[in-house]
Amino acid sequence: MKLLSFRYEGQTLFGPKVKKEDAVWDMLAIAQAYGDTDFPQTITEGIAHGLDFVERVRKLAEQARTDDNPSRFKYAFTAIEWLAPIPRTPKNVLCVGKNYAEHAAEMGAEAPPEKLMIFTKSPTAIAADEQDLPIHEDVTDSLDYEGELAVVIGKKGRNIPKQLAYDYVFGYTIANDVTARDVQAAHGQFFLGKSLDGSCPMGPYIVTKNEIPHAHNLSIVTKVNDAVRQNGNTASMIFKIDDLIAEISRFVTLEPGDVILTGTPAGVGKGMTPPTFLKKGDTVKISIEGIGTLVNTFN
């Protein structure tokens, strides 16, 4: 199932993509119409119920589809304002650095990391698919892109055993770990250079994990103005998703709605000769097999 968050007539809503249509079901309206009084009011509340929530959504959407007037429950994509699938995470977005060997090399590492490198991005950095993003020329002239598979956590856990890690995954989305390289270097750590407003666009959907049984065999392609910059595959991750969940949860309690960015393949702007950073008017498209394409223009 492909789930998205959106705003319609000032209300923040969520629902699944309508099959074979560029439209979304309004789950709150459907639940109200069919008397489901304890239906989750936010997508994060729903995620906490895992695949039971997915099945509940499926059944309600099927009722709406067979309604005498199904159009009252769905909106065309052109009529909504897209939001990030998780409009605001419970805590900072968790990110993994240098998790692809070729990317580590292009960033100057003599060898791939032997230990997990974790940093975070502020929730205020979260942005949506098709949203115009600021170029932040007042604080940086070295804004870079990083296309990444993002994992959406569906269950609370601490000290999660590696063999149970996928039980805590709700689904997957696409993220762009936008980075101000000069700010990152000047501060000697990652937080400020990674947390500029709009520097964590995600979307367009969360695809539930039952539809992506092999998350370590997905192509990742990043284009800037339709020129391919990154062309990788999640099979090349150094630390796999179960490694990430097990290690992070040794230190941090993971909660429903938390998002983990799993690292980026080679091909970022800083790694080019000469380094080539984003300019005003550039459009970045990140496509991940089985999920879709995240598109943002920088202005």
MIDO-488271 format. One record per residue (C-alpha): residue number from 0; z, y, x. Coordinates in Angstrom, 1 decimal, padded with zeros to 4 digits. Layout:
<baros>
{miti NUM, w Z, v Y, u X} .
...
</baros>
This chain:
<baros>
{miti 0, w 000.0, v 000.0, u 000.0} .
{miti 1, w -000.8, v 003.5, u 001.2} .
{miti 2, w 002.0, v 006.0, u 000.2} .
{miti 3, w 001.8, v 009.7, u 000.5} .
{miti 4, w 003.9, v 012.8, u -000.1} .
{miti 5, w 002.5, v 015.9, u -001.7} .
{miti 6, w 003.3, v 019.1, u -003.5} .
{miti 7, w 001.9, v 019.8, u -007.0} .
{miti 8, w 002.8, v 022.9, u -009.0} .
{miti 9, w 005.7, v 023.6, u -006.7} .
{miti 10, w 007.2, v 020.2, u -006.9} .
{miti 11, w 007.5, v 017.8, u -004.0} .
{miti 12, w 006.3, v 014.4, u -005.1} .
{miti 13, w 005.1, v 011.0, u -003.8} .
{miti 14, w 003.1, v 008.0, u -004.8} .
{miti 15, w 000.5, v 005.5, u -003.8} .
{miti 16, w -003.2, v 006.3, u -003.3} .
{miti 17, w -005.2, v 005.3, u -006.4} .
{miti 18, w -007.4, v 002.4, u -005.5} .
{miti 19, w -011.1, v 003.3, u -005.0} .
{miti 20, w -010.3, v 007.0, u -005.8} .
{miti 21, w -009.5, v 010.1, u -003.8} .
{miti 22, w -006.4, v 010.6, u -005.9} .
{miti 23, w -002.7, v 009.8, u -006.0} .
{miti 24, w -000.3, v 008.4, u -008.6} .
{miti 25, w 002.7, v 010.7, u -009.5} .
{miti 26, w 005.5, v 008.1, u -009.4} .
{miti 27, w 008.2, v 010.3, u -010.9} .
{miti 28, w 006.0, v 011.1, u -013.9} .
{miti 29, w 005.2, v 007.4, u -014.4} .
{miti 30, w 008.8, v 006.3, u -014.0} .
{miti 31, w 009.9, v 008.9, u -016.5} .
{miti 32, w 007.2, v 007.9, u -019.0} .
{miti 33, w 008.1, v 004.2, u -018.8} .
{miti 34, w 011.8, v 004.6, u -018.9} .
{miti 35, w 012.7, v 003.7, u -015.4} .
{miti 36, w 015.7, v 006.0, u -015.2} .
{miti 37, w 017.1, v 005.0, u -011.8} .
{miti 38, w 013.7, v 005.3, u -009.9} .
{miti 39, w 014.2, v 006.9, u -006.5} .
{miti 40, w 013.6, v 010.6, u -006.6} .
{miti 41, w 012.4, v 011.0, u -003.0} .
{miti 42, w 010.2, v 008.8, u -000.8} .
{miti 43, w 013.1, v 008.4, u 001.7} .
{miti 44, w 015.3, v 007.0, u -001.1} .
{miti 45, w 012.6, v 004.6, u -002.0} .
{miti 46, w 012.0, v 003.5, u 001.6} .
{miti 47, w 015.6, v 002.4, u 001.8} .
{miti 48, w 014.8, v -000.3, u -000.8} .
{miti 49, w 012.1, v -001.8, u 001.4} .
{miti 50, w 009.4, v -004.0, u -000.1} .
{miti 51, w 011.4, v -004.2, u -003.3} .
{miti 52, w 010.5, v -000.5, u -003.7} .
{miti 53, w 006.8, v -001.3, u -002.9} .
{miti 54, w 006.7, v -003.9, u -005.6} .
{miti 55, w 008.4, v -001.6, u -008.1} .
{miti 56, w 005.8, v 001.1, u -007.3} .
{miti 57, w 003.0, v -001.4, u -007.7} .
{miti 58, w 004.1, v -002.5, u -011.1} .
{miti 59, w 004.5, v 001.0, u -012.4} .
{miti 60, w 001.2, v 002.1, u -011.0} .
{miti 61, w -000.4, v -000.9, u -012.8} .
{miti 62, w 001.2, v 000.2, u -016.1} .
{miti 63, w -000.2, v 003.7, u -015.5} .
{miti 64, w -003.7, v 002.3, u -014.8} .
{miti 65, w -003.7, v 000.5, u -018.1} .
{miti 66, w -002.2, v 003.5, u -020.1} .
{miti 67, w -004.3, v 005.0, u -022.9} .
{miti 68, w -004.5, v 008.2, u -020.8} .
{miti 69, w -004.0, v 007.3, u -017.1} .
{miti 70, w -005.3, v 010.7, u -016.0} .
{miti 71, w -002.0, v 012.3, u -017.0} .
{miti 72, w -000.3, v 010.4, u -014.1} .
{miti 73, w -002.7, v 011.1, u -011.3} .
{miti 74, w -004.0, v 014.0, u -009.3} .
{miti 75, w -007.2, v 014.4, u -007.2} .
{miti 76, w -006.6, v 014.9, u -003.6} .
{miti 77, w -008.3, v 018.3, u -003.9} .
{miti 78, w -005.6, v 019.4, u -006.4} .
{miti 79, w -002.6, v 018.7, u -004.2} .
{miti 80, w -001.0, v 020.1, u -001.1} .
{miti 81, w -000.6, v 017.3, u 001.4} .
{miti 82, w 002.7, v 016.9, u 003.1} .
{miti 83, w 003.7, v 014.6, u 005.9} .
{miti 84, w 004.5, v 011.2, u 004.5} .
{miti 85, w 008.2, v 011.8, u 005.5} .
{miti 86, w 008.4, v 015.5, u 004.9} .
{miti 87, w 011.6, v 015.7, u 006.8} .
{miti 88, w 013.2, v 012.9, u 008.8} .
{miti 89, w 017.0, v 012.2, u 008.7} .
{miti 90, w 017.3, v 013.2, u 012.4} .
{miti 91, w 015.0, v 014.3, u 015.2} .
{miti 92, w 011.7, v 012.4, u 015.5} .
{miti 93, w 012.2, v 009.7, u 018.2} .
{miti 94, w 009.5, v 009.6, u 020.8} .
{miti 95, w 008.5, v 007.2, u 023.6} .
{miti 96, w 007.2, v 008.6, u 026.9} .
{miti 97, w 004.6, v 007.0, u 029.2} .
{miti 98, w 004.3, v 003.8, u 027.1} .
{miti 99, w 000.7, v 003.1, u 028.2} .
{miti 100, w 000.1, v 002.4, u 031.9} .
{miti 101, w -003.1, v 004.4, u 032.2} .
{miti 102, w -001.4, v 007.4, u 030.5} .
{miti 103, w 001.5, v 007.1, u 032.9} .
{miti 104, w -001.0, v 007.2, u 035.8} .
{miti 105, w -002.9, v 010.2, u 034.5} .
{miti 106, w 000.4, v 012.1, u 034.2} .
{miti 107, w 001.1, v 011.4, u 037.9} .
{miti 108, w 003.3, v 008.4, u 037.8} .
{miti 109, w 003.0, v 006.1, u 040.8} .
{miti 110, w 003.8, v 003.1, u 038.7} .
{miti 111, w 004.4, v 002.4, u 035.0} .
{miti 112, w 008.1, v 003.0, u 033.9} .
{miti 113, w 010.4, v 000.0, u 034.2} .
{miti 114, w 012.8, v 001.5, u 031.7} .
{miti 115, w 012.3, v 003.0, u 028.3} .
{miti 116, w 011.8, v 006.8, u 028.3} .
{miti 117, w 013.0, v 008.4, u 025.0} .
{miti 118, w 012.9, v 012.1, u 023.9} .
{miti 119, w 012.9, v 013.8, u 020.5} .
{miti 120, w 011.1, v 016.4, u 018.5} .
{miti 121, w 012.8, v 018.6, u 016.0} .
{miti 122, w 012.3, v 017.8, u 012.3} .
{miti 123, w 011.0, v 021.4, u 011.9} .
{miti 124, w 008.0, v 020.4, u 014.0} .
{miti 125, w 006.8, v 018.0, u 011.3} .
{miti 126, w 003.4, v 019.0, u 009.7} .
{miti 127, w 000.9, v 017.4, u 007.4} .
{miti 128, w -002.7, v 016.0, u 007.5} .
{miti 129, w -005.3, v 018.8, u 007.0} .
{miti 130, w -002.7, v 021.5, u 007.7} .
{miti 131, w -003.8, v 024.3, u 010.0} .
{miti 132, w -001.4, v 024.4, u 013.0} .
{miti 133, w -000.4, v 027.3, u 015.2} .
{miti 134, w -001.8, v 027.5, u 018.7} .
{miti 135, w 001.4, v 029.2, u 019.9} .
{miti 136, w -000.4, v 031.5, u 022.4} .
{miti 137, w 002.7, v 033.7, u 022.5} .
{miti 138, w 004.6, v 031.0, u 024.4} .
{miti 139, w 002.0, v 028.6, u 025.9} .
{miti 140, w -001.5, v 028.4, u 027.2} .
{miti 141, w -001.3, v 024.6, u 027.8} .
{miti 142, w -001.1, v 023.0, u 024.3} .
{miti 143, w -002.0, v 019.4, u 024.5} .
{miti 144, w -002.6, v 016.5, u 022.0} .
{miti 145, w -001.3, v 012.9, u 022.0} .
{miti 146, w -002.5, v 010.5, u 019.4} .
{miti 147, w 000.1, v 007.9, u 018.5} .
{miti 148, w 001.1, v 005.0, u 016.2} .
{miti 149, w 004.3, v 006.0, u 014.4} .
{miti 150, w 006.8, v 003.5, u 013.0} .
{miti 151, w 008.7, v 004.3, u 009.8} .
{miti 152, w 012.2, v 002.8, u 009.7} .
{miti 153, w 013.2, v 001.2, u 006.3} .
{miti 154, w 016.7, v -000.1, u 006.9} .
{miti 155, w 019.9, v 001.3, u 008.5} .
{miti 156, w 020.9, v -000.5, u 011.6} .
{miti 157, w 022.7, v -000.4, u 015.0} .
{miti 158, w 022.4, v -002.9, u 017.8} .
{miti 159, w 019.5, v -004.5, u 016.1} .
{miti 160, w 018.5, v -007.8, u 017.8} .
{miti 161, w 014.9, v -007.8, u 019.1} .
{miti 162, w 014.0, v -010.9, u 017.0} .
{miti 163, w 015.0, v -009.1, u 013.8} .
{miti 164, w 013.5, v -005.7, u 014.7} .
{miti 165, w 010.5, v -006.0, u 012.3} .
{miti 166, w 012.9, v -006.5, u 009.4} .
{miti 167, w 013.8, v -002.8, u 009.9} .
{miti 168, w 010.2, v -001.5, u 009.8} .
{miti 169, w 009.0, v -000.1, u 006.4} .
{miti 170, w 005.5, v 000.8, u 007.6} .
{miti 171, w 003.3, v 002.8, u 009.9} .
{miti 172, w 001.6, v 006.2, u 010.0} .
{miti 173, w -000.3, v 008.3, u 012.5} .
{miti 174, w 001.2, v 011.1, u 014.6} .
{miti 175, w 000.1, v 013.8, u 017.1} .
{miti 176, w 002.7, v 014.5, u 019.7} .
{miti 177, w 001.5, v 018.0, u 020.3} .
{miti 178, w 003.0, v 019.3, u 023.6} .
{miti 179, w 003.2, v 022.6, u 025.4} .
{miti 180, w 002.8, v 021.3, u 028.9} .
{miti 181, w 003.8, v 024.5, u 030.7} .
{miti 182, w 007.0, v 024.8, u 028.6} .
{miti 183, w 007.8, v 021.2, u 029.2} .
{miti 184, w 007.5, v 021.7, u 033.0} .
{miti 185, w 009.4, v 025.0, u 033.0} .
{miti 186, w 012.4, v 023.6, u 031.3} .
{miti 187, w 012.6, v 020.4, u 033.2} .
{miti 188, w 013.0, v 018.4, u 030.0} .
{miti 189, w 010.9, v 017.7, u 026.9} .
{miti 190, w 012.6, v 019.1, u 023.8} .
{miti 191, w 011.4, v 022.7, u 023.7} .
{miti 192, w 007.8, v 021.9, u 024.8} .
{miti 193, w 007.7, v 019.1, u 022.2} .
{miti 194, w 009.3, v 020.9, u 019.3} .
{miti 195, w 007.2, v 024.0, u 018.6} .
{miti 196, w 006.6, v 024.5, u 014.8} .
{miti 197, w 003.7, v 022.2, u 013.7} .
{miti 198, w 003.8, v 020.1, u 016.9} .
{miti 199, w 004.4, v 016.8, u 015.0} .
{miti 200, w 001.7, v 016.4, u 012.4} .
{miti 201, w 001.9, v 013.0, u 010.7} .
{miti 202, w -000.2, v 011.2, u 008.0} .
{miti 203, w -002.2, v 011.0, u 006.0} .
{miti 204, w -000.3, v 007.9, u 004.7} .
{miti 205, w 002.4, v 005.4, u 005.3} .
{miti 206, w 000.8, v 002.0, u 005.2} .
{miti 207, w 003.4, v -000.6, u 004.4} .
{miti 208, w 004.0, v -003.3, u 007.0} .
{miti 209, w 002.7, v -006.1, u 004.8} .
{miti 210, w -000.8, v -004.6, u 005.2} .
{miti 211, w -000.5, v -004.3, u 009.0} .
{miti 212, w 000.8, v -007.7, u 010.1} .
{miti 213, w -000.4, v -007.2, u 013.7} .
{miti 214, w 000.6, v -003.7, u 014.8} .
{miti 215, w -000.2, v -004.5, u 018.4} .
{miti 216, w -003.9, v -004.9, u 017.9} .
{miti 217, w -004.9, v -001.5, u 016.5} .
{miti 218, w -007.5, v 000.9, u 017.9} .
{miti 219, w -006.4, v 004.5, u 018.5} .
{miti 220, w -009.2, v 007.1, u 018.9} .
{miti 221, w -008.6, v 010.8, u 019.3} .
{miti 222, w -011.4, v 013.3, u 019.1} .
{miti 223, w -011.3, v 017.0, u 019.8} .
{miti 224, w -014.2, v 018.8, u 018.0} .
{miti 225, w -015.8, v 015.3, u 017.5} .
{miti 226, w -015.8, v 014.5, u 021.3} .
{miti 227, w -013.8, v 011.3, u 022.0} .
{miti 228, w -010.9, v 012.0, u 024.3} .
{miti 229, w -008.7, v 008.9, u 023.8} .
{miti 230, w -009.9, v 005.4, u 023.0} .
{miti 231, w -007.1, v 002.9, u 023.3} .
{miti 232, w -005.4, v 000.0, u 021.6} .
{miti 233, w -001.8, v -000.6, u 020.7} .
{miti 234, w -002.1, v -003.9, u 022.5} .
{miti 235, w -001.7, v -001.9, u 025.7} .
{miti 236, w 001.9, v -000.7, u 025.0} .
{miti 237, w 004.3, v -001.5, u 027.8} .
{miti 238, w 007.3, v -001.6, u 025.5} .
{miti 239, w 006.4, v -003.2, u 022.2} .
{miti 240, w 007.8, v -002.1, u 018.8} .
{miti 241, w 010.5, v -004.7, u 018.7} .
{miti 242, w 011.6, v -003.6, u 022.2} .
{miti 243, w 011.7, v 000.0, u 021.1} .
{miti 244, w 013.8, v -000.7, u 018.0} .
{miti 245, w 016.2, v -003.0, u 019.8} .
{miti 246, w 016.8, v -000.6, u 022.7} .
{miti 247, w 017.0, v 002.6, u 020.7} .
{miti 248, w 019.4, v 001.1, u 018.3} .
{miti 249, w 021.8, v 000.2, u 021.1} .
{miti 250, w 022.6, v 003.9, u 021.3} .
{miti 251, w 021.5, v 005.5, u 018.0} .
{miti 252, w 022.0, v 004.3, u 014.4} .
{miti 253, w 018.5, v 004.0, u 012.8} .
{miti 254, w 018.2, v 005.1, u 009.2} .
{miti 255, w 015.6, v 004.8, u 006.4} .
{miti 256, w 013.0, v 007.5, u 007.0} .
{miti 257, w 013.5, v 007.7, u 010.7} .
{miti 258, w 010.2, v 007.8, u 012.6} .
{miti 259, w 009.5, v 006.5, u 016.1} .
{miti 260, w 006.4, v 007.7, u 017.9} .
{miti 261, w 005.4, v 004.8, u 020.1} .
{miti 262, w 003.5, v 006.5, u 023.0} .
{miti 263, w 000.0, v 007.7, u 023.6} .
{miti 264, w -003.0, v 006.1, u 025.5} .
{miti 265, w -004.8, v 007.8, u 028.4} .
{miti 266, w -007.1, v 010.7, u 027.7} .
{miti 267, w -004.8, v 013.7, u 027.1} .
{miti 268, w -006.0, v 017.1, u 028.1} .
{miti 269, w -003.6, v 017.4, u 031.1} .
{miti 270, w -005.1, v 014.2, u 032.6} .
{miti 271, w -008.7, v 015.6, u 032.6} .
{miti 272, w -010.3, v 017.2, u 035.7} .
{miti 273, w -009.8, v 020.1, u 035.3} .
{miti 274, w -007.0, v 019.9, u 032.7} .
{miti 275, w -008.4, v 020.9, u 029.4} .
{miti 276, w -006.0, v 022.2, u 026.8} .
{miti 277, w -006.4, v 023.1, u 023.1} .
{miti 278, w -008.1, v 026.4, u 022.2} .
{miti 279, w -008.0, v 028.4, u 019.0} .
{miti 280, w -010.4, v 026.8, u 016.5} .
{miti 281, w -010.2, v 023.3, u 017.9} .
{miti 282, w -010.0, v 020.4, u 015.5} .
{miti 283, w -008.1, v 017.2, u 016.5} .
{miti 284, w -008.9, v 013.9, u 014.6} .
{miti 285, w -006.7, v 010.9, u 015.3} .
{miti 286, w -007.9, v 007.6, u 013.8} .
{miti 287, w -005.8, v 004.4, u 013.8} .
{miti 288, w -007.3, v 001.2, u 012.5} .
{miti 289, w -005.9, v 000.2, u 009.1} .
{miti 290, w -004.2, v 003.5, u 008.5} .
{miti 291, w -006.9, v 006.3, u 008.4} .
{miti 292, w -007.5, v 009.6, u 010.2} .
{miti 293, w -005.1, v 012.5, u 010.8} .
{miti 294, w -007.0, v 015.8, u 011.0} .
{miti 295, w -005.6, v 019.2, u 012.1} .
{miti 296, w -007.2, v 022.5, u 013.2} .
{miti 297, w -005.4, v 024.8, u 015.6} .
{miti 298, w -005.5, v 028.6, u 014.9} .
</baros>
